[in-house]
Amino acid sequence: MPSAQLEREVGTVAGGCFWCLEAVYDQVRGVESVESGYMGGAVDNPSYEAVCSGRTGHAEAVRITFDPQVISYGELLEIFFLIHDPTTRDRQGNDIGTQYRSAIFYHTLAQRDTAEALIKRLEQEQLYPAPIVTEVVPAAQWYEAEAYHQEYFVRNPLQGYCQFVVGPKVAKFRQKFTSRLKA
């Protein structure tokens, strides 16, 4: 008798520098892989330099493969809204440009509905001092970022950006979502 195939889902989000998002989602129980890359632009096979120029239309994003039996898509989005500022258009901290926009690239209509319902709830709860500007748009062509961007925080923990930007986001996640940490 063949073994049952494991059901996995993919979610793709953009919320500033992909190093921050990847560093957090790598620690989430139920997440099997996280890749940094680019989505939402008009240029095929963009390079990091091209994306950083702001002329390709891509956002720095992460593609998350997860087990929905362990963590739901909605829970992944709750983490997303904790670790970045969804109220600043085309900006996260000192990172400015469309490549740093807040976006949820949905792969299914159920993901779209989950994202829209969560945004509506967060706005009703008035958790942020300004309106949420996160785009909820269909997933487009995915382009994996260059190899040196993958697992950047793990490989470069003493780099300045990692210490002063990525590290605090990881700490905030670890404090708020202790029950979601991998063992």
C-alpha positions in Angstrom: 0.0 0.0 0.0 1.6 3.4 -1.0 2.2 5.9 1.8 -0.1 8.9 1.9 1.4 11.9 0.2 1.9 14.8 2.6 -0.1 17.9 1.9 1.9 21.1 1.8 1.0 24.6 0.9 2.9 27.6 -0.3 2.5 31.2 0.8 4.3 34.2 -0.5 4.7 37.5 1.3 6.7 40.7 1.0 7.3 43.1 3.9 10.6 44.9 3.4 13.9 43.2 3.2 13.6 39.4 2.6 16.4 38.7 5.1 14.1 39.7 7.9 11.1 37.6 6.8 13.2 34.5 6.0 15.0 34.7 9.4 11.7 34.6 11.3 9.8 32.1 9.2 12.8 29.7 9.4 12.0 29.4 13.1 8.3 28.7 12.8 7.1 25.2 13.6 5.3 23.7 10.6 7.4 25.7 8.1 9.5 23.4 6.0 11.4 25.8 3.8 11.7 29.5 3.2 13.3 31.0 0.0 14.1 34.6 -0.6 13.2 36.0 -4.0 11.4 38.4 -6.1 7.7 38.6 -7.2 5.3 41.1 -8.7 7.4 42.8 -11.3 7.6 43.0 -15.1 11.1 41.9 -15.9 12.1 38.3 -16.4 14.9 36.9 -14.2 15.7 40.1 -12.3 19.0 40.5 -10.4 19.2 41.8 -6.9 20.8 45.0 -8.3 18.0 45.5 -10.8 15.3 44.9 -8.1 17.0 47.4 -5.8 17.0 50.0 -8.5 13.2 50.1 -8.2 12.7 49.8 -11.9 11.6 46.2 -12.3 8.5 46.4 -10.2 9.4 43.4 -8.1 9.1 43.2 -4.3 11.7 41.4 -2.2 9.6 38.4 -1.0 9.7 35.0 0.7 8.1 31.8 -0.5 7.1 29.7 2.5 6.4 26.0 2.2 4.4 24.8 5.2 2.4 22.0 6.7 -1.2 23.3 7.2 -1.8 20.5 9.7 0.8 22.2 12.0 0.3 25.9 11.2 -2.4 27.6 9.3 -2.0 30.1 6.6 -3.8 32.6 8.8 -1.3 32.1 11.6 1.6 32.7 9.1 -0.1 36.0 8.2 -0.5 36.9 11.9 3.3 36.5 12.2 3.7 38.6 9.0 1.7 41.5 10.4 3.7 41.4 13.7 7.2 41.5 12.1 6.8 44.4 9.7 5.0 47.7 9.4 1.9 47.2 7.1 1.0 50.9 7.3 3.9 52.4 5.3 3.6 52.3 1.5 6.8 51.2 -0.3 8.9 51.5 2.9 10.2 49.5 5.9 12.3 51.6 8.2 15.2 53.1 6.2 14.5 50.7 3.2 12.5 52.8 0.7 11.1 51.9 -2.7 8.5 49.7 -4.3 10.8 46.6 -3.7 10.1 47.0 0.0 6.3 47.2 -0.2 4.0 45.2 2.0 2.2 42.6 -0.1 0.5 39.2 0.2 0.7 37.2 -3.0 -2.1 34.7 -2.7 -1.9 31.3 -4.5 -5.6 30.4 -3.9 -8.9 32.2 -3.4 -8.9 30.8 0.1 -5.6 32.5 0.8 -7.0 35.7 -0.6 -10.1 35.5 1.6 -8.0 34.7 4.7 -5.7 37.7 4.0 -8.6 40.1 3.4 -10.5 38.9 6.5 -7.3 39.3 8.7 -6.7 42.8 7.4 -10.3 43.7 8.1 -10.0 42.4 11.6 -6.7 44.1 12.3 -8.2 47.4 11.1 -11.3 47.0 13.3 -9.0 46.3 16.3 -7.1 49.5 15.5 -3.7 47.9 16.3 -1.9 50.3 14.1 -1.8 54.1 14.1 -2.5 54.3 10.4 -4.4 52.3 7.8 -3.0 49.0 6.6 -1.6 49.4 3.0 -0.6 45.8 2.4 -1.5 44.7 -1.2 -3.4 41.5 -1.5 -2.7 40.4 -5.1 -2.5 37.1 -7.1 0.9 35.3 -7.0 2.9 36.0 -10.1 6.1 34.5 -11.5 8.6 33.6 -8.7 12.3 34.3 -9.1 14.6 32.9 -6.5 17.1 35.4 -5.2 20.8 34.8 -5.6 22.4 32.1 -3.4 24.1 34.6 -1.1 20.7 35.9 0.0 19.5 32.5 1.1 19.8 32.0 4.9 21.5 35.3 5.1 20.8 35.9 8.8 22.0 32.5 9.8 25.2 32.9 7.8 25.9 36.6 8.8 24.6 37.2 12.3 27.3 39.7 13.1 26.7 41.9 10.0 25.4 45.3 11.0 22.0 45.1 9.3 21.4 41.7 10.8 22.3 42.9 14.3 20.2 46.1 14.2 17.3 45.3 11.9 16.9 41.5 11.5 17.8 40.5 15.0 15.2 42.7 16.7 12.4 41.3 14.4 13.4 37.8 15.2 13.4 38.6 19.0 10.0 40.2 18.7 8.6 37.1 16.9 10.2 34.7 19.5 8.7 36.7 22.4 5.2 36.9 20.9 4.9 33.5 19.3 6.8 31.2 21.8 4.4 28.4 21.1 5.1 28.5 17.4 8.9 28.0 17.7 10.5 25.0 16.2 12.0 22.7 18.9 
